[in-house]
Amino acid sequence: MEKLYQIALPRKVVAGRGATAQIKDIVDRLKVENILLLVDGGVYKSGIVAPIEEMLRDYQVLVVDDTPLEPEYKQVLEIYEKIEDTRIELVLAVGGGSVMDTAKILAVMAKNPEYRDNLLDASLIAVRGLPTIFVPTTAGTGSEGTPNAIVVVPEKELKVGIVHEYFIPDVVILDPEMTRSLPPAVTAATGLDAFCHAIECFISKKANAFSDLYALKAINLIMKYLRRAYENGEDMEARENMLLAAFYGGLSIASSSTVAVHALSYPLGGKYRIPHGISNAILLPYVMEYNADQVLDKFREVAVAMELDIAGKDDEGIGKMVVQEIFQLTRDLNIPDNLKQYGIDEGDLEILTNSAAEVTRLLNNNPKKMTKEDIKGIYLKLLRS
């Protein structure tokens, strides 16, 4: 049988400056009364959620304003225990990937009693969850377009991805005004996270016509606009296009899969709590360098999306150009190139390597086989650079 491929999409997407103003009309049409508004402390204190609360003043809104960043699965359960006796009919998530991932799980748990017993087991999800509206406040994770939810499992010192089609939100609001106040460092880390999603999904063994379409467009937008958004947060053209790029990166994941960057990133987040975007950004150029000789044909298309001058260059030369450009991008955005500043040293190599090697869901899709020695070699470069 030929390889089949598919994509599941949000039911409605509203994009553009001021798009959050549409939330009340959308909620009105859903005919609900009780809403869970999920947000993290930093976003809530910033004040950008206040206009949304005001437009929903005629509804019963339960606000959870302390959703943890990089949540442990038990923390998600604790939030559910606080709300399970309420009559929530809709989950509205305003925030980054952690908030949206938490919202996905909560919405599904509300309708799937068996899933509440083990939220790490997506096979226990039988029916769609509560309706969801996602308003991303970073241009990075693309969680608003993916069927994935990421949680930390402390017992394994690892992040785990839970995947199910019912995690895909009903409504997505892409409003660049919600990202205006992002600090440069967060803009950089989240933007490179989006870049990881796009390029990993493009070279993945699961890549297909759907994921390629979104991935290449995301790469193109990120190369055009990420530096601009980093240098000037008030550049709303750059902010809007970065939100689109992050969303397209999420849609790439919805049809394809990330690969070794994310696999090696999970132990860095799970054990050392390095923020997801940072750990991906640190690993990105080194993993692409490792994969390059296996995906030269793909890198030619990446080079075109990056708008590099490849005239007269052979595939090997183009591959090197792409890798060099990725290294330059991370340098321009002041991404660290050494793990020692996070308290990691060569004595940690074995546990990091073994933990990453367990992420077979992603490593199996990497275009080039990666042994434990290969994994260790990449970590070692990031301790000796």
N, C-alpha and C positions, 0 to 999 in steps of 0.2 A: 504494500500500500504506500502511495506517495505520502510524504510528510504533510499533515494538515496543520493549519495555523488559524488562530482566531484572535479577536480582540473584543473586550467588553468595555463600554464607555459610560460615563455619567449620563444621566437622562437629560440634563439641561446644563449648559455652561453660559454664563453671562460675563463678558469681559469688557474692560475699558475704565477710564477714570470716572469715579463716582458710581461704579456698578453696585456697591453695597446698598445704594438707595432702593434697589429692586427687592431687597429682602422682605420687606413688609408685604408687598403684593404677592410674592411667592408663598409666604406663610399663609396669607389670607386664602389663597386658592387651595391650600392643603387641608383647610377646615379642621385645624387643631386648636387646642386651648392651652395645653401644658407643654412648655419647651424647656429642655436642658441646654443652657448656654455654657459651653466648655471653653476654658481659656487658661493660660498659664499666668503666674503672678506678674512677670515682667510686662507682658502685653497688656494685662488689665490695668496696671499702674500707669502705663503710658497714656491712657485716656482714649485710645483709638476705638475702644469698644463702646464707650458711652453713647455715641450717636445711634448705635444699633440697639442698645437697651432702650433708648428713648423711643425709637420707632416701634418697639414691641411693648410699649407700656400698657396696652390694653389686654395683653396676654399674661398668663401665669408663667413667669420665667424663673426657673431655679438656676442660679449662677454658681458654678464651681470654678473659682478663680485661682486655684492653686494646683492645677494639673502639673505633675512633675515633668521636668525635662528628662529625656532618656529614661522613661519609666520602667521600673521593674514590674513583672507581671503581677506580683502580689499587690503593688500599689494600684494597679488598674482594678483589681478585685475589691480593694478597699473603697474605691470611689463607687463601684457598683453597689456595694453593701449600703452606702449612704443614700442611694437614690432608688433602690429596688422597691421600696414601699410607696413611692410617689406614683403619680399617674402620667409620667412623661410620654408624650406622643411624637416628639420630634427632637432630634439632637442637632444643635447648631454649634459647630466648632470654629473658633476664630483663633488662629495661631499657626505655629510651624508643624513640622512632621510629628512631633511627640503628641501634640494635642489632637491632630487629625487621626493618628493611629489609635490613640486611646478612645476617641469617639467611635471609630469603626467597631472596636471590640464591644464597647458598651451597648451600641445600638443593636448589635447582633445578639448579645447576651440577653437582652430584654425579651426577645422572642424565641430563644432557644434554651430552655431550662437545662438540658443535658450538657450544653456547652459551658454552662457556668461552673461545672465541676472540674473542667480542665481546659482553660482557654488557649493552651498551647496546641490543642488537637482540633484542627479545622474540620476533620471528618465528622465532628459532632454537630456541625452547623447544618440544619435541615431546611430552614425557611429564611426568607429575607428578614432583616432587622427593622427597626424603626426608621422612618424617613430621615435623611441626613442632608444638611446644608453645610458645605465647607468653604471657609473664607481664609485662604492662606495669607500669612503675614510675612513670609519669607519666600524668596524665589530660589528654591533649592530642592527640597525633598520630592516634590511632585506627588506627594501622598494623595493629593486630591484627585489624581488620575489613576491610582494603582489599586490592585486588589490585595496589597500587602500591608501588614501591620508589624512593626518591629518593637520588641520588648526585651528587656534585660533579664536573663536568668542567672541570678547571683550564684546559685549552686554550681553552675558550669562556668562561671566567669566569662559569659558569652552573651552576645545579642542573638536573638532568634527571630527569624521572619516567619510570620503566620500568613498564609495565603489562601484567600477564598474570594470567589466572584462577588459574593454578597457584601464584601467590604467596600466595593466601589460606591461612591456617594451618589445620591440622587441629583443634587444641585451643587454646582461649583460657581463661586463668585470670584473672578480675577480682577481685583481693583488695585492698581498700582499705588494709589494713595495709602493703602494699608502697609506698604513697604517703604514709604518715604523716609521714616525715621530709623531705618536699619543702620547700625554703625558700619563703617567700612570693613572691619574684620569679619563681621557676620555676613555682609554682602559677599565678600570673597569666598568664605567657606561654603556658604549655601549655594552660590553660583557654581563653584567647582563640583559640588555634589551633583548638581543638575548635569554638568558636563560629563561626570562619571556615568550617570545613568544613560546618557545618550550614546557615548562611545562604547561602553561595555555592551549595551544591548545590540549595537550595530555589529560588533565582532563576535557576539555570542553564537554558539552552535544553534540556538533557538531563533536567531534572527530570521526575519521574513519580510514580505512586501509591506505589511502594516508597520512593523517596528522600524524598518529602514526609512520609511517616509518621514515619520516623526523624529527619529534620531538625527538624521542629517539636517533637518530644519533647525532642531534644537542646537546642534553644533554651530551652525551658521550664525544664529542669533546670539549665542553666547560669545563667540569670537568678536562679534561686532559691538556688543553692548555691555559685557561684564566689566571691562576696564572702565568704561564711562560711568557705570553705576557705582563702582568702587571709588572713583575719583570725585564724583559729585552726586551725592544722594538725592539732590533736588532735580536731577535730570530725569524727568518723568517719561520721556520717550524711552530712555534706557531701562527704567524701572518696569515699564509696561512690557517691553520686549523680553526682559528677563523673566517676568512672570509667565509669559507665553512659553518661553524656552523650558522653564521648569515643568510646566504642565505637559508639554510635548515629551519631555524626558520621562515623566510618569506614565504617559500613554505607551511609550516604548517598552517600559517594564510590563505593562498590562498585556503585551503581546509577545515579548521576548523575555530576557532575563539578564540581570547583572552577572558579573563573572568574578574574577580573582581579586579585583580591587576591593569589592565589598566583602568577599570571603576573608581576606587578610585584615580588613578593617574591624570586623566584628569582635575579635579578641581585644583590640585596642580600646574599644568602647566598653566591652563587658567587664574587663579586668581593671583597666586603668582609667576608665571613664573619660577618655578623650572624646570630645564632641564628634558626632558622626561625620559632619561635613569636613572637619579638620582632618580626621584620620583618613578619610577617603582622598582628600586633596593631597596629603603627604604621600600616599601610596601611588596615586594616579600615574605620574610620569614613569616611575620605576616598573610598574606592572605593564604599562604600554610598551616600554622598552623591551621587556622580556617577551611580550607577545608579537612584536613587530614582524619578525621574519616569517611568522605563520599567517599573517593577514595582510601581506603587501598589496593584494588586489583591493581589499577593503580600505586600506590606508590611502590608496589613490583617490577614492571617493571622499574620504575624510578630508584630504588635502584640498579638494575642490570646494567642499563645504566651508573650509577654513579660509578660502580665497587666497591660498598660497600660490606663488608663481612656480609652477611645476614644468614649464616649457623646457623640453629637451632632457628632462630627468628620467632615469629609469626607475623601476619599481623600488629597488633598494635605496636609491637616493631619496625618493619621495618618502619612504618609510622613515628614514633618518630625519628628514625635514619635519615630519609630523611630530615625532618624539621630541625633537629640539624645540618646536613651537610650544608643546605642552609644558616642557621644563621652563621655558621663558614665561609662559602665562602664570605659572605658580610663583615664579620669582617676582614678577611684576605685582602680584597680589600679596606679597610678603608671607607666603605660606612657609612654615618651618620645614627644614629638610633634614632634621635629626630628631630622633625619638628620646634622646637622653634628657631633654628638658622636661619630659613628662615622667621622669623617674624610672625610665626603662634602661637596663644595661644588658650586656651580653649574657649575664646569668639568667635572664628571662627568656632567652631564645627558645629553649625547649618547650616551655609551656605555651608560648605564643605560637610556635610552629604546630604543635599537636592540636591546639584549639582551632587554628585556622584550617587544618587538614580535616577536621570534622565537618566543615561546612560544605559537604559534598553536593548539596542542592545547587550551589553556585559553581563550585570548582569543576563539576562534571560538564558544565556548559562553557568553560573557558576554552578558547580555540586551540590552545597549546597545553598539552599535559603538564601538570605541575606536581612534582614530587615534594616530599617533605624537605629534601635538600634544596630544591628550588625556592620553596617558601622561606626557608631559613636564610637563603642567600639574599633575598629581597629585604628581609628585616635587618640583616647584617649591614647592608648598604646604608640603611637609615640610622645605624648606630655608629658608622664610621665616616659618614660624609662630613 
